[in-house]
Amino acid sequence: MLVQWTGFETVRVPVTHESRGHGKSGYNFRRLLRLGLNIALSYSDKPLMLVVSLALCSAVLAIGVAAYSIMSYVEGKTQVAGFTSIVASVWLIGSAMLGSIGVVGLYVGRLFNSAKGRPHFVIAEKVGKQ
């Protein structure tokens, strides 16, 4: 992942793996899952962007559910008093909270990337006076 981060050209090399000669792998499912999660979270903010996207989709759905509930209330189809306001408020507040958590996560992710102390640029060669 660091090679991709630096922007160097990468190629795929096909490799034929042999079966394990003896012994057993030290990685069980839990350790492999933790490794994959660390890779996904250390080098990308895509999971955080996914949370924000999910919040936006949830907000659109909440507005639709609230509009449908209001239309049902106006038409007299709602038989439970206060159902419309409860549905609208729960869905809208839930999506707002999810969006807020996503935005805070993006900020924390940026702080984490800056705390790593990686250089902003990788210089291949210096030209001119040094």
Distance bins in CASP14 RR format, pairs under 12 A and 6 or more apart:
PFRMAT RR
TARGET T0000
AUTHOR 0000-0000-0000
RMODE 2
METHOD distances of the structure
MODEL  1
1 7 0 0 0 0 0 1 0 0 0 0 0
1 8 0 0 0 0 0 1 0 0 0 0 0
1 10 0 0 0 0 0 1 0 0 0 0 0
1 36 0 0 0 0 0 1 0 0 0 0 0
1 38 0 0 0 0 0 1 0 0 0 0 0
1 39 1 0 0 1 0 0 0 0 0 0 0
1 40 0 0 0 0 1 0 0 0 0 0 0
1 41 0 0 0 0 0 1 0 0 0 0 0
1 42 1 0 0 1 0 0 0 0 0 0 0
1 43 1 0 1 0 0 0 0 0 0 0 0
1 44 0 0 0 0 1 0 0 0 0 0 0
1 118 0 0 0 0 0 1 0 0 0 0 0
2 8 0 0 0 0 1 0 0 0 0 0 0
2 10 0 0 0 0 0 1 0 0 0 0 0
2 39 0 0 0 0 0 1 0 0 0 0 0
2 42 0 0 0 0 0 1 0 0 0 0 0
2 43 0 0 0 0 1 0 0 0 0 0 0
2 116 0 0 0 0 0 1 0 0 0 0 0
2 118 0 0 0 0 1 0 0 0 0 0 0
2 119 0 0 0 0 0 1 0 0 0 0 0
2 122 0 0 0 0 0 1 0 0 0 0 0
3 9 0 0 0 0 1 0 0 0 0 0 0
3 10 1 0 1 0 0 0 0 0 0 0 0
3 11 0 0 0 0 0 1 0 0 0 0 0
3 43 0 0 0 0 0 1 0 0 0 0 0
3 122 0 0 0 0 0 1 0 0 0 0 0
4 10 1 0 0 1 0 0 0 0 0 0 0
4 39 0 0 0 0 0 1 0 0 0 0 0
4 43 1 0 0 1 0 0 0 0 0 0 0
4 44 0 0 0 0 0 1 0 0 0 0 0
4 122 0 0 0 0 0 1 0 0 0 0 0
5 42 0 0 0 0 0 1 0 0 0 0 0
5 43 1 0 0 1 0 0 0 0 0 0 0
5 44 0 0 0 0 1 0 0 0 0 0 0
5 113 0 0 0 0 0 1 0 0 0 0 0
5 116 0 0 0 0 0 1 0 0 0 0 0
5 118 1 0 0 1 0 0 0 0 0 0 0
5 119 0 0 0 0 0 1 0 0 0 0 0
5 120 0 0 0 0 0 1 0 0 0 0 0
5 121 0 0 0 0 0 1 0 0 0 0 0
5 122 0 0 0 0 1 0 0 0 0 0 0
6 43 0 0 0 0 0 1 0 0 0 0 0
6 118 0 0 0 0 1 0 0 0 0 0 0
6 119 0 0 0 0 1 0 0 0 0 0 0
6 120 0 0 0 0 0 1 0 0 0 0 0
6 121 0 0 0 0 1 0 0 0 0 0 0
6 122 1 0 1 0 0 0 0 0 0 0 0
6 123 0 0 0 0 0 1 0 0 0 0 0
6 124 0 0 0 0 1 0 0 0 0 0 0
7 121 0 0 0 0 0 1 0 0 0 0 0
7 122 1 0 0 1 0 0 0 0 0 0 0
7 124 0 0 0 0 0 1 0 0 0 0 0
8 122 0 0 0 0 1 0 0 0 0 0 0
8 124 0 0 0 0 1 0 0 0 0 0 0
9 124 0 0 0 0 0 1 0 0 0 0 0
19 25 0 0 0 0 0 1 0 0 0 0 0
20 26 0 0 0 0 0 1 0 0 0 0 0
20 27 0 0 0 0 0 1 0 0 0 0 0
25 31 0 0 0 0 1 0 0 0 0 0 0
25 32 0 0 0 0 1 0 0 0 0 0 0
26 32 0 0 0 0 1 0 0 0 0 0 0
26 35 0 0 0 0 0 1 0 0 0 0 0
27 33 0 0 0 0 1 0 0 0 0 0 0
27 34 0 0 0 0 1 0 0 0 0 0 0
27 35 1 0 0 1 0 0 0 0 0 0 0
27 36 0 0 0 0 0 1 0 0 0 0 0
28 34 0 0 0 0 0 1 0 0 0 0 0
28 35 0 0 0 0 0 1 0 0 0 0 0
29 35 0 0 0 0 0 1 0 0 0 0 0
29 36 0 0 0 0 0 1 0 0 0 0 0
30 36 0 0 0 0 0 1 0 0 0 0 0
30 37 0 0 0 0 0 1 0 0 0 0 0
31 37 0 0 0 0 0 1 0 0 0 0 0
31 38 0 0 0 0 0 1 0 0 0 0 0
32 38 0 0 0 0 0 1 0 0 0 0 0
32 39 0 0 0 0 0 1 0 0 0 0 0
33 39 0 0 0 0 0 1 0 0 0 0 0
33 40 0 0 0 0 0 1 0 0 0 0 0
34 40 0 0 0 0 0 1 0 0 0 0 0
34 41 0 0 0 0 0 1 0 0 0 0 0
34 42 0 0 0 0 0 1 0 0 0 0 0
35 41 0 0 0 0 0 1 0 0 0 0 0
35 42 0 0 0 0 0 1 0 0 0 0 0
36 42 0 0 0 0 1 0 0 0 0 0 0
36 43 0 0 0 0 0 1 0 0 0 0 0
36 44 0 0 0 0 0 1 0 0 0 0 0
36 47 0 0 0 0 0 1 0 0 0 0 0
37 43 0 0 0 0 0 1 0 0 0 0 0
37 44 0 0 0 0 0 1 0 0 0 0 0
37 47 0 0 0 0 1 0 0 0 0 0 0
38 44 0 0 0 0 0 1 0 0 0 0 0
38 47 0 0 0 0 0 1 0 0 0 0 0
39 46 0 0 0 0 0 1 0 0 0 0 0
39 47 0 0 0 0 0 1 0 0 0 0 0
40 46 1 0 0 1 0 0 0 0 0 0 0
40 47 1 0 0 1 0 0 0 0 0 0 0
40 48 0 0 0 0 0 1 0 0 0 0 0
40 50 0 0 0 0 0 1 0 0 0 0 0
41 47 1 0 0 1 0 0 0 0 0 0 0
41 48 0 0 0 0 1 0 0 0 0 0 0
41 50 0 0 0 0 0 1 0 0 0 0 0
41 105 0 0 0 0 0 1 0 0 0 0 0
41 108 0 0 0 0 0 1 0 0 0 0 0
41 109 0 0 0 0 1 0 0 0 0 0 0
41 112 0 0 0 0 1 0 0 0 0 0 0
41 113 0 0 0 0 0 1 0 0 0 0 0
42 109 0 0 0 0 0 1 0 0 0 0 0
42 112 0 0 0 0 1 0 0 0 0 0 0
42 113 0 0 0 0 1 0 0 0 0 0 0
42 116 0 0 0 0 1 0 0 0 0 0 0
42 118 0 0 0 0 0 1 0 0 0 0 0
43 109 0 0 0 0 0 1 0 0 0 0 0
43 112 0 0 0 0 0 1 0 0 0 0 0
43 113 0 0 0 0 1 0 0 0 0 0 0
43 116 0 0 0 0 0 1 0 0 0 0 0
43 118 0 0 0 0 0 1 0 0 0 0 0
44 50 0 0 0 0 0 1 0 0 0 0 0
44 106 0 0 0 0 0 1 0 0 0 0 0
44 109 0 0 0 0 0 1 0 0 0 0 0
44 112 0 0 0 0 0 1 0 0 0 0 0
44 113 0 0 0 0 0 1 0 0 0 0 0
45 51 0 0 0 0 0 1 0 0 0 0 0
45 52 0 0 0 0 1 0 0 0 0 0 0
45 102 0 0 0 0 0 1 0 0 0 0 0
45 103 0 0 0 0 0 1 0 0 0 0 0
45 105 0 0 0 0 1 0 0 0 0 0 0
45 106 1 0 0 1 0 0 0 0 0 0 0
45 107 0 0 0 0 0 1 0 0 0 0 0
45 108 0 0 0 0 1 0 0 0 0 0 0
45 109 1 0 0 1 0 0 0 0 0 0 0
45 110 1 0 0 1 0 0 0 0 0 0 0
45 111 0 0 0 0 0 1 0 0 0 0 0
45 112 0 0 0 0 1 0 0 0 0 0 0
45 113 0 0 0 0 1 0 0 0 0 0 0
46 52 0 0 0 0 0 1 0 0 0 0 0
46 53 0 0 0 0 1 0 0 0 0 0 0
46 106 0 0 0 0 0 1 0 0 0 0 0
46 109 0 0 0 0 0 1 0 0 0 0 0
47 53 0 0 0 0 0 1 0 0 0 0 0
47 54 0 0 0 0 0 1 0 0 0 0 0
47 102 0 0 0 0 1 0 0 0 0 0 0
47 105 0 0 0 0 1 0 0 0 0 0 0
47 106 0 0 0 0 0 1 0 0 0 0 0
47 109 0 0 0 0 0 1 0 0 0 0 0
48 54 0 0 0 0 0 1 0 0 0 0 0
48 55 0 0 0 0 0 1 0 0 0 0 0
48 98 0 0 0 0 0 1 0 0 0 0 0
48 99 0 0 0 0 0 1 0 0 0 0 0
48 101 0 0 0 0 1 0 0 0 0 0 0
48 102 1 0 1 0 0 0 0 0 0 0 0
48 103 0 0 0 0 1 0 0 0 0 0 0
48 104 0 0 0 0 1 0 0 0 0 0 0
48 105 1 0 1 0 0 0 0 0 0 0 0
48 106 1 0 1 0 0 0 0 0 0 0 0
48 107 0 0 0 0 1 0 0 0 0 0 0
48 108 0 0 0 0 1 0 0 0 0 0 0
48 109 1 0 0 1 0 0 0 0 0 0 0
48 110 0 0 0 0 1 0 0 0 0 0 0
48 112 0 0 0 0 0 1 0 0 0 0 0
48 113 0 0 0 0 0 1 0 0 0 0 0
49 55 0 0 0 0 0 1 0 0 0 0 0
49 56 0 0 0 0 0 1 0 0 0 0 0
49 99 0 0 0 0 0 1 0 0 0 0 0
49 102 0 0 0 0 1 0 0 0 0 0 0
49 103 0 0 0 0 0 1 0 0 0 0 0
49 105 0 0 0 0 0 1 0 0 0 0 0
49 106 1 0 0 1 0 0 0 0 0 0 0
49 109 0 0 0 0 0 1 0 0 0 0 0
50 56 0 0 0 0 0 1 0 0 0 0 0
50 57 0 0 0 0 0 1 0 0 0 0 0
50 98 0 0 0 0 0 1 0 0 0 0 0
50 99 0 0 0 0 0 1 0 0 0 0 0
50 102 0 0 0 0 1 0 0 0 0 0 0
50 105 0 0 0 0 0 1 0 0 0 0 0
50 106 0 0 0 0 0 1 0 0 0 0 0
51 57 0 0 0 0 0 1 0 0 0 0 0
51 58 0 0 0 0 0 1 0 0 0 0 0
51 95 0 0 0 0 0 1 0 0 0 0 0
51 97 0 0 0 0 0 1 0 0 0 0 0
51 98 1 0 0 1 0 0 0 0 0 0 0
51 99 1 0 0 1 0 0 0 0 0 0 0
51 100 0 0 0 0 0 1 0 0 0 0 0
51 101 1 0 0 1 0 0 0 0 0 0 0
51 102 1 0 1 0 0 0 0 0 0 0 0
51 103 0 0 0 0 1 0 0 0 0 0 0
51 104 0 0 0 0 1 0 0 0 0 0 0
51 105 1 0 0 1 0 0 0 0 0 0 0
51 106 0 0 0 0 1 0 0 0 0 0 0
51 108 0 0 0 0 0 1 0 0 0 0 0
51 109 0 0 0 0 0 1 0 0 0 0 0
52 58 0 0 0 0 0 1 0 0 0 0 0
52 59 0 0 0 0 0 1 0 0 0 0 0
52 95 0 0 0 0 0 1 0 0 0 0 0
52 98 0 0 0 0 1 0 0 0 0 0 0
52 99 1 0 1 0 0 0 0 0 0 0 0
52 100 0 0 0 0 1 0 0 0 0 0 0
52 101 0 0 0 0 1 0 0 0 0 0 0
52 102 1 0 1 0 0 0 0 0 0 0 0
52 103 1 0 0 1 0 0 0 0 0 0 0
52 104 0 0 0 0 0 1 0 0 0 0 0
52 105 0 0 0 0 1 0 0 0 0 0 0
52 106 1 0 0 1 0 0 0 0 0 0 0
52 107 0 0 0 0 0 1 0 0 0 0 0
53 59 0 0 0 0 0 1 0 0 0 0 0
53 60 0 0 0 0 0 1 0 0 0 0 0
53 95 0 0 0 0 0 1 0 0 0 0 0
53 98 0 0 0 0 0 1 0 0 0 0 0
53 99 0 0 0 0 1 0 0 0 0 0 0
53 102 0 0 0 0 1 0 0 0 0 0 0
53 103 0 0 0 0 0 1 0 0 0 0 0
53 106 0 0 0 0 0 1 0 0 0 0 0
54 60 0 0 0 0 0 1 0 0 0 0 0
54 61 0 0 0 0 0 1 0 0 0 0 0
54 94 0 0 0 0 0 1 0 0 0 0 0
54 95 0 0 0 0 1 0 0 0 0 0 0
54 97 0 0 0 0 0 1 0 0 0 0 0
54 98 1 0 0 1 0 0 0 0 0 0 0
54 99 0 0 0 0 1 0 0 0 0 0 0
54 101 0 0 0 0 0 1 0 0 0 0 0
54 102 0 0 0 0 1 0 0 0 0 0 0
55 61 0 0 0 0 0 1 0 0 0 0 0
55 62 0 0 0 0 0 1 0 0 0 0 0
55 91 0 0 0 0 0 1 0 0 0 0 0
55 92 0 0 0 0 0 1 0 0 0 0 0
55 93 0 0 0 0 0 1 0 0 0 0 0
55 94 0 0 0 0 1 0 0 0 0 0 0
55 95 1 0 1 0 0 0 0 0 0 0 0
55 96 1 0 0 1 0 0 0 0 0 0 0
55 97 0 0 0 0 1 0 0 0 0 0 0
55 98 1 1 0 0 0 0 0 0 0 0 0
55 99 1 1 0 0 0 0 0 0 0 0 0
55 100 0 0 0 0 1 0 0 0 0 0 0
55 101 1 0 0 1 0 0 0 0 0 0 0
55 102 1 0 0 1 0 0 0 0 0 0 0
55 103 0 0 0 0 1 0 0 0 0 0 0
55 104 0 0 0 0 0 1 0 0 0 0 0
55 105 0 0 0 0 0 1 0 0 0 0 0
55 106 0 0 0 0 0 1 0 0 0 0 0
56 62 0 0 0 0 0 1 0 0 0 0 0
56 63 0 0 0 0 0 1 0 0 0 0 0
56 95 1 0 0 1 0 0 0 0 0 0 0
56 96 0 0 0 0 0 1 0 0 0 0 0
56 98 0 0 0 0 1 0 0 0 0 0 0
56 99 1 0 0 1 0 0 0 0 0 0 0
56 102 0 0 0 0 0 1 0 0 0 0 0
56 103 0 0 0 0 0 1 0 0 0 0 0
57 63 0 0 0 0 0 1 0 0 0 0 0
57 64 0 0 0 0 0 1 0 0 0 0 0
57 91 0 0 0 0 0 1 0 0 0 0 0
57 95 0 0 0 0 1 0 0 0 0 0 0
57 98 0 0 0 0 1 0 0 0 0 0 0
57 99 0 0 0 0 0 1 0 0 0 0 0
58 64 0 0 0 0 0 1 0 0 0 0 0
58 65 0 0 0 0 0 1 0 0 0 0 0
58 90 0 0 0 0 0 1 0 0 0 0 0
58 91 1 0 0 1 0 0 0 0 0 0 0
58 92 0 0 0 0 1 0 0 0 0 0 0
58 93 0 0 0 0 0 1 0 0 0 0 0
58 94 1 0 0 1 0 0 0 0 0 0 0
58 95 1 1 0 0 0 0 0 0 0 0 0
58 96 0 0 0 0 1 0 0 0 0 0 0
58 97 0 0 0 0 1 0 0 0 0 0 0
58 98 1 0 1 0 0 0 0 0 0 0 0
58 99 0 0 0 0 1 0 0 0 0 0 0
58 101 0 0 0 0 0 1 0 0 0 0 0
58 102 0 0 0 0 0 1 0 0 0 0 0
59 65 0 0 0 0 0 1 0 0 0 0 0
59 66 0 0 0 0 0 1 0 0 0 0 0
59 88 0 0 0 0 0 1 0 0 0 0 0
59 91 0 0 0 0 1 0 0 0 0 0 0
59 92 1 0 0 1 0 0 0 0 0 0 0
59 93 0 0 0 0 0 1 0 0 0 0 0
59 94 0 0 0 0 1 0 0 0 0 0 0
59 95 1 1 0 0 0 0 0 0 0 0 0
59 96 1 0 0 1 0 0 0 0 0 0 0
59 97 0 0 0 0 0 1 0 0 0 0 0
59 98 0 0 0 0 1 0 0 0 0 0 0
59 99 1 0 0 1 0 0 0 0 0 0 0
59 100 0 0 0 0 0 1 0 0 0 0 0
60 66 0 0 0 0 0 1 0 0 0 0 0
60 67 0 0 0 0 0 1 0 0 0 0 0
60 91 0 0 0 0 0 1 0 0 0 0 0
60 92 0 0 0 0 0 1 0 0 0 0 0
60 95 0 0 0 0 1 0 0 0 0 0 0
61 67 0 0 0 0 0 1 0 0 0 0 0
61 68 0 0 0 0 0 1 0 0 0 0 0
61 87 0 0 0 0 0 1 0 0 0 0 0
61 88 0 0 0 0 0 1 0 0 0 0 0
61 91 1 0 0 1 0 0 0 0 0 0 0
61 92 0 0 0 0 0 1 0 0 0 0 0
61 94 0 0 0 0 0 1 0 0 0 0 0
61 95 1 0 0 1 0 0 0 0 0 0 0
61 98 0 0 0 0 0 1 0 0 0 0 0
62 68 0 0 0 0 0 1 0 0 0 0 0
62 69 0 0 0 0 0 1 0 0 0 0 0
62 87 0 0 0 0 1 0 0 0 0 0 0
62 88 1 0 0 1 0 0 0 0 0 0 0
62 89 0 0 0 0 1 0 0 0 0 0 0
62 90 0 0 0 0 1 0 0 0 0 0 0
62 91 1 1 0 0 0 0 0 0 0 0 0
62 92 1 0 1 0 0 0 0 0 0 0 0
62 93 0 0 0 0 1 0 0 0 0 0 0
62 94 1 0 0 1 0 0 0 0 0 0 0
62 95 1 0 1 0 0 0 0 0 0 0 0
62 96 0 0 0 0 1 0 0 0 0 0 0
62 97 0 0 0 0 0 1 0 0 0 0 0
62 98 0 0 0 0 0 1 0 0 0 0 0
62 99 0 0 0 0 0 1 0 0 0 0 0
63 69 0 0 0 0 0 1 0 0 0 0 0
63 70 0 0 0 0 0 1 0 0 0 0 0
63 87 0 0 0 0 0 1 0 0 0 0 0
63 88 0 0 0 0 1 0 0 0 0 0 0
63 91 0 0 0 0 1 0 0 0 0 0 0
63 92 1 0 0 1 0 0 0 0 0 0 0
63 95 0 0 0 0 1 0 0 0 0 0 0
63 96 0 0 0 0 0 1 0 0 0 0 0
64 70 0 0 0 0 1 0 0 0 0 0 0
64 71 0 0 0 0 1 0 0 0 0 0 0
64 72 0 0 0 0 0 1 0 0 0 0 0
64 87 0 0 0 0 0 1 0 0 0 0 0
64 88 0 0 0 0 1 0 0 0 0 0 0
64 91 0 0 0 0 1 0 0 0 0 0 0
64 92 0 0 0 0 0 1 0 0 0 0 0
64 95 0 0 0 0 0 1 0 0 0 0 0
65 71 0 0 0 0 0 1 0 0 0 0 0
65 72 0 0 0 0 0 1 0 0 0 0 0
65 83 0 0 0 0 0 1 0 0 0 0 0
65 84 0 0 0 0 1 0 0 0 0 0 0
65 86 0 0 0 0 0 1 0 0 0 0 0
65 87 1 0 0 1 0 0 0 0 0 0 0
65 88 1 0 0 1 0 0 0 0 0 0 0
65 89 0 0 0 0 0 1 0 0 0 0 0
65 90 0 0 0 0 1 0 0 0 0 0 0
65 91 1 0 1 0 0 0 0 0 0 0 0
65 92 0 0 0 0 1 0 0 0 0 0 0
65 94 0 0 0 0 0 1 0 0 0 0 0
65 95 0 0 0 0 0 1 0 0 0 0 0
66 72 0 0 0 0 0 1 0 0 0 0 0
66 73 0 0 0 0 0 1 0 0 0 0 0
66 83 0 0 0 0 0 1 0 0 0 0 0
66 84 1 0 0 1 0 0 0 0 0 0 0
66 85 0 0 0 0 1 0 0 0 0 0 0
66 86 0 0 0 0 0 1 0 0 0 0 0
66 87 1 0 0 1 0 0 0 0 0 0 0
66 88 1 1 0 0 0 0 0 0 0 0 0
66 89 0 0 0 0 1 0 0 0 0 0 0
66 90 0 0 0 0 1 0 0 0 0 0 0
66 91 1 0 0 1 0 0 0 0 0 0 0
66 92 1 0 0 1 0 0 0 0 0 0 0
66 93 0 0 0 0 0 1 0 0 0 0 0
66 95 0 0 0 0 0 1 0 0 0 0 0
67 73 0 0 0 0 0 1 0 0 0 0 0
67 74 0 0 0 0 0 1 0 0 0 0 0
67 84 0 0 0 0 0 1 0 0 0 0 0
67 87 0 0 0 0 0 1 0 0 0 0 0
67 88 0 0 0 0 1 0 0 0 0 0 0
67 91 0 0 0 0 0 1 0 0 0 0 0
67 92 0 0 0 0 0 1 0 0 0 0 0
68 74 0 0 0 0 0 1 0 0 0 0 0
68 75 0 0 0 0 0 1 0 0 0 0 0
68 77 0 0 0 0 0 1 0 0 0 0 0
68 78 0 0 0 0 0 1 0 0 0 0 0
68 83 0 0 0 0 0 1 0 0 0 0 0
68 84 0 0 0 0 1 0 0 0 0 0 0
68 87 0 0 0 0 1 0 0 0 0 0 0
68 88 0 0 0 0 1 0 0 0 0 0 0
68 91 0 0 0 0 0 1 0 0 0 0 0
69 75 0 0 0 0 0 1 0 0 0 0 0
69 76 0 0 0 0 0 1 0 0 0 0 0
69 77 0 0 0 0 1 0 0 0 0 0 0
69 78 1 0 0 1 0 0 0 0 0 0 0
69 80 0 0 0 0 0 1 0 0 0 0 0
69 82 0 0 0 0 1 0 0 0 0 0 0
69 83 1 0 0 1 0 0 0 0 0 0 0
69 84 1 0 1 0 0 0 0 0 0 0 0
69 85 0 0 0 0 1 0 0 0 0 0 0
69 86 0 0 0 0 1 0 0 0 0 0 0
69 87 1 0 1 0 0 0 0 0 0 0 0
69 88 1 0 0 1 0 0 0 0 0 0 0
69 89 0 0 0 0 0 1 0 0 0 0 0
69 90 0 0 0 0 0 1 0 0 0 0 0
69 91 0 0 0 0 1 0 0 0 0 0 0
69 92 0 0 0 0 0 1 0 0 0 0 0
70 76 0 0 0 0 0 1 0 0 0 0 0
70 77 0 0 0 0 0 1 0 0 0 0 0
70 78 0 0 0 0 1 0 0 0 0 0 0
70 82 0 0 0 0 0 1 0 0 0 0 0
70 83 0 0 0 0 0 1 0 0 0 0 0
70 84 1 0 1 0 0 0 0 0 0 0 0
70 85 0 0 0 0 1 0 0 0 0 0 0
70 87 0 0 0 0 1 0 0 0 0 0 0
70 88 1 0 0 1 0 0 0 0 0 0 0
71 77 0 0 0 0 1 0 0 0 0 0 0
71 78 0 0 0 0 1 0 0 0 0 0 0
71 84 0 0 0 0 1 0 0 0 0 0 0
71 88 0 0 0 0 0 1 0 0 0 0 0
72 78 1 0 1 0 0 0 0 0 0 0 0
72 79 0 0 0 0 1 0 0 0 0 0 0
72 80 0 0 0 0 0 1 0 0 0 0 0
72 82 0 0 0 0 0 1 0 0 0 0 0
72 83 0 0 0 0 1 0 0 0 0 0 0
72 84 1 0 0 1 0 0 0 0 0 0 0
72 87 0 0 0 0 1 0 0 0 0 0 0
72 88 0 0 0 0 0 1 0 0 0 0 0
73 79 0 0 0 0 0 1 0 0 0 0 0
73 80 0 0 0 0 0 1 0 0 0 0 0
73 81 0 0 0 0 1 0 0 0 0 0 0
73 82 0 0 0 0 1 0 0 0 0 0 0
73 83 1 0 0 1 0 0 0 0 0 0 0
73 84 1 0 1 0 0 0 0 0 0 0 0
73 85 0 0 0 0 1 0 0 0 0 0 0
73 86 0 0 0 0 0 1 0 0 0 0 0
73 87 0 0 0 0 0 1 0 0 0 0 0
73 88 0 0 0 0 0 1 0 0 0 0 0
74 84 0 0 0 0 1 0 0 0 0 0 0
75 84 0 0 0 0 0 1 0 0 0 0 0
76 83 0 0 0 0 0 1 0 0 0 0 0
76 84 0 0 0 0 0 1 0 0 0 0 0
77 83 0 0 0 0 0 1 0 0 0 0 0
77 84 0 0 0 0 0 1 0 0 0 0 0
78 84 1 0 1 0 0 0 0 0 0 0 0
78 85 0 0 0 0 0 1 0 0 0 0 0
78 86 0 0 0 0 0 1 0 0 0 0 0
78 87 0 0 0 0 1 0 0 0 0 0 0
78 88 0 0 0 0 0 1 0 0 0 0 0
80 86 0 0 0 0 1 0 0 0 0 0 0
80 87 0 0 0 0 0 1 0 0 0 0 0
82 88 0 0 0 0 1 0 0 0 0 0 0
82 89 0 0 0 0 0 1 0 0 0 0 0
82 90 0 0 0 0 0 1 0 0 0 0 0
83 89 0 0 0 0 0 1 0 0 0 0 0
83 90 0 0 0 0 0 1 0 0 0 0 0
84 90 0 0 0 0 0 1 0 0 0 0 0
84 91 0 0 0 0 0 1 0 0 0 0 0
85 91 0 0 0 0 0 1 0 0 0 0 0
85 92 0 0 0 0 0 1 0 0 0 0 0
85 93 0 0 0 0 0 1 0 0 0 0 0
86 92 0 0 0 0 0 1 0 0 0 0 0
86 93 0 0 0 0 0 1 0 0 0 0 0
87 93 0 0 0 0 0 1 0 0 0 0 0
87 94 0 0 0 0 0 1 0 0 0 0 0
88 94 0 0 0 0 0 1 0 0 0 0 0
88 95 0 0 0 0 0 1 0 0 0 0 0
89 95 0 0 0 0 0 1 0 0 0 0 0
89 96 0 0 0 0 0 1 0 0 0 0 0
89 97 0 0 0 0 0 1 0 0 0 0 0
90 96 0 0 0 0 0 1 0 0 0 0 0
90 97 0 0 0 0 0 1 0 0 0 0 0
91 97 0 0 0 0 0 1 0 0 0 0 0
91 98 0 0 0 0 0 1 0 0 0 0 0
92 98 0 0 0 0 0 1 0 0 0 0 0
92 99 0 0 0 0 0 1 0 0 0 0 0
93 99 0 0 0 0 0 1 0 0 0 0 0
93 100 0 0 0 0 0 1 0 0 0 0 0
94 100 0 0 0 0 1 0 0 0 0 0 0
94 101 0 0 0 0 1 0 0 0 0 0 0
95 101 0 0 0 0 0 1 0 0 0 0 0
95 102 0 0 0 0 0 1 0 0 0 0 0
96 102 0 0 0 0 0 1 0 0 0 0 0
96 103 0 0 0 0 0 1 0 0 0 0 0
97 103 0 0 0 0 0 1 0 0 0 0 0
97 104 0 0 0 0 0 1 0 0 0 0 0
98 104 0 0 0 0 0 1 0 0 0 0 0
98 105 0 0 0 0 0 1 0 0 0 0 0
99 105 0 0 0 0 1 0 0 0 0 0 0
99 106 0 0 0 0 1 0 0 0 0 0 0
100 106 0 0 0 0 0 1 0 0 0 0 0
100 107 0 0 0 0 0 1 0 0 0 0 0
101 107 0 0 0 0 0 1 0 0 0 0 0
101 108 0 0 0 0 0 1 0 0 0 0 0
102 108 0 0 0 0 1 0 0 0 0 0 0
102 109 0 0 0 0 0 1 0 0 0 0 0
103 109 0 0 0 0 0 1 0 0 0 0 0
103 110 0 0 0 0 0 1 0 0 0 0 0
104 110 0 0 0 0 0 1 0 0 0 0 0
104 111 0 0 0 0 0 1 0 0 0 0 0
105 111 0 0 0 0 1 0 0 0 0 0 0
105 112 0 0 0 0 1 0 0 0 0 0 0
105 113 0 0 0 0 0 1 0 0 0 0 0
106 112 0 0 0 0 0 1 0 0 0 0 0
106 113 0 0 0 0 0 1 0 0 0 0 0
107 113 0 0 0 0 0 1 0 0 0 0 0
107 114 0 0 0 0 0 1 0 0 0 0 0
108 114 0 0 0 0 0 1 0 0 0 0 0
108 115 0 0 0 0 0 1 0 0 0 0 0
109 115 0 0 0 0 1 0 0 0 0 0 0
109 116 0 0 0 0 0 1 0 0 0 0 0
110 116 0 0 0 0 0 1 0 0 0 0 0
111 117 0 0 0 0 0 1 0 0 0 0 0
112 118 0 0 0 0 0 1 0 0 0 0 0
113 120 0 0 0 0 0 1 0 0 0 0 0
114 120 0 0 0 0 1 0 0 0 0 0 0
123 130 0 0 0 0 0 1 0 0 0 0 0
END
